Amino acid sequence: MDLFVGKHEKKINATLGCFDRMLFRGYLPIQSGWAMAQFLNQKDIRCPNLKDFLSENAGRINDHAKTMAKKLGRPFQYLTAPTRKEDLARKMAEKEGIKHGLACIFSVLEPCRSFSFRFKTGHPFVQSARRKCLFLYFYFMDRDFGLIHVKLQTWFRMQVQVCVNGHEWLARKFIANRISFTKHDNVFVRVEDWRRAQKFADRFAGLNWPRILERYARSVNPLLKDLLHGYQHYWVTSQSEYSTDIIFQSSSDLRELFPRLLSHSTLCFGAKEVMSFLGKKLHGNFEGEILSDMNALCRRIPGARIKHRVKENWLKMYDKAGSVLRVEMVINNPEEFKVRKKVARKGEEGMEWVPMRKGVAYLFRYLEVSRRANQR
């Protein structure tokens, strides 16, 4: 990356690395059939009562959402057709001038993982089951993160998902610290102090994510106050996007270079090169797919992108706002990468490189892996 920036330094204003769209998921300690069976046994819920128990508590969550919307004067809408929910929520928030708090709530019927009783040798046991249930999408305008959504499964297992955007968070940091900037869509094209901007962006991984996410989970799930009192979510990073933006001085400078970059990426990068971007070597024992493709917009260069995918993780390169070259690392499966941590083996502790997990405690490592992949 330094070589590239040095070669084109007369055309480039700055570079900025930042987390982009982040999906976090929270899991209560009742995810397995065994754990759920223990929970039901504690609550004295038997086989004939399970369906009523699940339905009753799903209704409580749904009623809580409707009450919340009515109290705050916000829309509660059941969606029957595929809808770009975030765009719809943003329009509602802008129309009503909502700067903080609940924007709207959407209710959607989606497939889910829940539980059912099964009989084996005459004895009932709880097992995982595929069903359809209502999911609630709460859209909030947060003071620190802008528009976020909290997705809640109304039936047990009651999985919760929170989506935030790192660029929205960074924009609010600039405003709070009186750093002037220009932002188009989801990209900064001008910042008063780029070096200071990068320092702010690097703090995103170190936020107290369990506290931030748990606060929202408890605001949408009333069962955590009584039936599930004392339970805490385990928070993981379901999907991480980290972008490295190279900001050109003018759109004409990038327009001249971008088609050559696309062509080179398509024709010259094979499996070996793609693996090297991720800090790995291609070997004979590799199992999985390595794919590179250009999207359907390649006939119209503005908006085109190249994508290199290795199993469930991928790198993308595309233009933003006409004058910004964005390289983006998307991590869905962090176990393909390693993190150095203390482990205990045979009663002795030591530092080792082990597969990285999804827990939010490893976001610092997500940052390191993603930044280096983008730079390569």
Secondary structure, 3 states (H helix, E strand, C coil): CHHHHHHCCCCEEEEEEEEEEEEEEEECCCCCHHHHHHHHHHCCCCHHHHHHHHHHHHHHHHHHHHHHHHHHCCCEEECCCCCCHHHHHHHHHHHHCCCCEEEEEEEEEEEEEEEEEEEECCEEEEEEEEEEEEEEEEEEEECCCEEEEEEEECCCCCCEEEEEEHHHHHHHHHHHCCCCEEEECCEEEEECCHHHHHHHHCCHHHCCHHHHHHHHHHHHCHHHHCCCCCCCCEEEEEEEEEEEEEEECCHHHHHHHHHHHHHHHHHHCCHHHHHHHCCCCCCCCCCCCEEEEECHHHHCCCCCEEEEEECCEEEEEEEECCCEEEEEEEECCHHHCEEEEEEEECCEEEEEEEECCCEHHHHHHHHHHHHHHHHC
